[in-house]
Amino acid sequence: FNVNSGTGVITNATTLSLGTYYLMINATDGSGNVNSTLIEIVVQDTTAPAWTEQPVNQTVEYGDAFSYDVNATDLQSITYSVNNYNFNVNSGTGVITNATTLSLGTYYLMVNATDSSGNVNSTIIEIVISDTTAPAWTEQPVNQTVEYGGAFSYDINATDLQSITYSVNNSNFNV
C-alpha cells in the first residue's frame, strides 16, 4: 500500500489477491505526536463470470451427437455445470455433449458458469431435437410389369431412425 503523506489518500501499490489485509495507519503532527489505528481491508470477489458470447438455443438433427461450447470470463478460474441428466459438460472447458441418446422433442438446459468465490452466471437454453431426414430406400424401387389378370406383389423397404409407414397414392393398390 502507498499513502500520499500530504492528502492521506491510501492506494494499493500492487494488484491485491483475495484475502484480508491489516494496515496500521499513522497520523503524525509536526511535534511528533502520533495517532495510530489498525484497519482491516477485505478483498473479495462479488462479480459473477461474464459470458464471452451469450449461450443460444440449439437445434440438433435426430440421431446426431450434440456438442456445444460455452465460454465465460472472470478474474478467477471458472467451472461449468448443467442441470439436466441428458447432458454432460466438461467443467473446465464448457463443452456440453449429450449423455444419453436424445429423443425427439425439446430440452431446457440451465448452464452455469461459477467462479472460485461461488459467484454464478446462469442462463437457460432450449435444445430442440428434430427429424428432418427422410427415410432412405434400402433398394431404390423400380418400374414393374405384371401379367394381365395376375396378382401383383412388390416388396419395398426403407430405413430410418424412426419407425416407417408406407403408403401409395392409388386406390387400386394396397400397402
MOQUIVEN-V464531 format. One record per residue. N is the residue number from 1. RES is the residue in three letters. SS is DSSP state (H for helix, E for strand, C for the rest). PSI is psi in whole degrees, 0 to 359 (999 if undefined). OMEGA is omega in radians with two decimals (* if undefined). Layout:
<<N/RES/SS/PSI/OMEGA> <N/RES/SS/PSI/OMEGA>>
This chain:
<<1/PHE/C/151/3.06> <2/ASN/E/152/3.05> <3/VAL/E/135/3.04> <4/ASN/C/113/-3.02> <5/SER/C/338/3.13> <6/GLY/C/323/-3.07> <7/THR/C/339/-3.11> <8/GLY/C/13/3.14> <9/VAL/C/125/3.13> <10/ILE/E/135/3.09> <11/THR/E/160/3.06> <12/ASN/C/140/-3.12> <13/ALA/C/341/3.14> <14/THR/C/170/3.02> <15/THR/C/127/-3.06> <16/LEU/C/133/3.04> <17/SER/C/162/3.05> <18/LEU/C/140/3.11> <19/GLY/E/189/-3.11> <20/THR/E/133/3.14> <21/TYR/E/139/3.08> <22/TYR/E/134/-3.03> <23/LEU/E/120/3.05> <24/MET/E/122/-3.12> <25/ILE/E/132/3.14> <26/ASN/E/136/2.99> <27/ALA/E/119/-3.05> <28/THR/E/131/3.10> <29/ASP/C/178/-3.09> <30/GLY/C/339/3.13> <31/SER/C/1/3.12> <32/GLY/C/7/3.10> <33/ASN/C/135/-3.04> <34/VAL/E/135/2.97> <35/ASN/E/125/-3.08> <36/SER/E/149/3.02> <37/THR/E/153/3.14> <38/LEU/E/127/3.07> <39/ILE/E/158/3.11> <40/GLU/E/131/3.08> <41/ILE/E/119/-3.14> <42/VAL/E/123/3.07> <43/VAL/E/116/-3.12> <44/GLN/C/160/3.13> <45/ASP/C/117/3.10> <46/THR/C/11/-3.10> <47/THR/C/126/3.12> <48/ALA/C/156/3.04> <49/PRO/C/154/3.10> <50/ALA/E/137/3.10> <51/TRP/E/131/3.04> <52/THR/C/313/2.95> <53/GLU/C/132/3.13> <54/GLN/C/125/3.09> <55/PRO/C/142/-3.08> <56/VAL/C/162/3.11> <57/ASN/C/152/-3.08> <58/GLN/E/148/3.01> <59/THR/E/132/-3.06> <60/VAL/E/139/3.08> <61/GLU/E/134/3.12> <62/TYR/C/129/3.14> <63/GLY/C/343/3.12> <64/ASP/C/152/3.04> <65/ALA/C/145/3.13> <66/PHE/C/133/3.05> <67/SER/E/126/-3.11> <68/TYR/E/131/-3.08> <69/ASP/E/121/3.04> <70/VAL/C/149/-3.11> <71/ASN/C/140/3.08> <72/ALA/E/162/3.11> <73/THR/E/152/3.12> <74/ASP/C/161/3.08> <75/LEU/C/340/3.11> <76/GLN/C/174/3.09> <77/SER/C/152/-3.08> <78/ILE/E/141/2.95> <79/THR/E/147/-3.11> <80/TYR/E/148/3.08> <81/SER/E/160/3.07> <82/VAL/E/163/-3.03> <83/ASN/C/20/-3.05> <84/ASN/C/124/-3.06> <85/TYR/C/346/3.10> <86/ASN/C/351/-3.05> <87/PHE/E/149/3.01> <88/ASN/E/153/3.01> <89/VAL/E/137/3.02> <90/ASN/C/114/-3.00> <91/SER/C/337/-3.13> <92/GLY/C/329/-3.06> <93/THR/C/338/-3.12> <94/GLY/C/12/3.11> <95/VAL/E/121/-3.13> <96/ILE/E/133/3.09> <97/THR/E/164/3.07> <98/ASN/E/139/3.13> <99/ALA/C/344/-3.14> <100/THR/C/171/2.99> <101/THR/C/124/-3.04> <102/LEU/C/126/3.09> <103/SER/C/162/3.05> <104/LEU/C/140/3.11> <105/GLY/E/192/-3.09> <106/THR/E/133/3.09> <107/TYR/E/141/3.06> <108/TYR/E/128/-3.01> <109/LEU/E/121/3.03> <110/MET/E/122/-3.14> <111/VAL/E/129/-3.10> <112/ASN/E/137/2.96> <113/ALA/E/119/-3.04> <114/THR/E/130/3.10> <115/ASP/E/176/-3.06> <116/SER/C/340/3.11> <117/SER/C/0/3.12> <118/GLY/C/8/3.08> <119/ASN/C/133/-3.01> <120/VAL/E/137/2.94> <121/ASN/E/120/-3.10> <122/SER/E/147/3.02> <123/THR/E/153/3.13> <124/ILE/E/130/3.06> <125/ILE/E/155/3.11> <126/GLU/E/131/3.11> <127/ILE/E/116/-3.11> <128/VAL/E/125/3.06> <129/ILE/E/116/-3.10> <130/SER/E/156/3.13> <131/ASP/C/108/3.13> <132/THR/C/10/-3.10> <133/THR/C/123/3.12> <134/ALA/C/155/3.05> <135/PRO/C/153/3.11> <136/ALA/E/135/3.11> <137/TRP/E/132/3.04> <138/THR/C/317/3.02> <139/GLU/C/126/-3.08> <140/GLN/C/124/3.07> <141/PRO/C/144/-3.13> <142/VAL/C/163/3.11> <143/ASN/C/148/-3.09> <144/GLN/C/152/3.04> <145/THR/C/135/-3.13> <146/VAL/C/144/3.11> <147/GLU/C/136/3.12> <148/TYR/C/129/-3.13> <149/GLY/C/350/-3.13> <150/GLY/C/163/3.09> <151/ALA/C/146/3.12> <152/PHE/C/130/3.06> <153/SER/C/126/-3.10> <154/TYR/C/123/-3.08> <155/ASP/C/120/3.07> <156/ILE/C/147/-3.11> <157/ASN/C/138/3.08> <158/ALA/E/161/3.10> <159/THR/E/151/3.10> <160/ASP/C/160/3.09> <161/LEU/C/337/3.09> <162/GLN/C/170/3.08> <163/SER/C/153/-3.05> <164/ILE/C/140/2.94> <165/THR/C/146/-3.11> <166/TYR/C/151/3.08> <167/SER/C/163/3.04> <168/VAL/C/161/-3.07> <169/ASN/C/26/-3.10> <170/ASN/C/124/-3.07> <171/SER/C/354/3.07> <172/ASN/C/351/-3.08> <173/PHE/C/149/3.06> <174/ASN/C/152/3.06> <175/VAL/C/999/*>>
